[in-house]
Amino acid sequence: MKTYRVTMWEEATWETNIQANSEEEARDKAMKMACDTGFIDWEVGSHGDMNVIDCEEIKKQKEVA
């Protein structure tokens, strides 16, 4: 059995409720949340396209003494 690193691209929407004083603040908070922790606490909205974009075999590297 071989090991492969597979990279996929996905187009999806994510939804969450954010407390903010304005739409601009809500957008800023959403961007910060997504950058800091990803979409851990978000709900999946809808999925669009997805595709495998890369796949390469991982070869064992020689150990360096």
ABEGO torsion letter per residue (X at the ends): XBBBBBBBBBBBBBBBBBBBABAAAAAAAAAAAAAAAEAAABBBBBBBBBBBABBBBBBBBBBBX
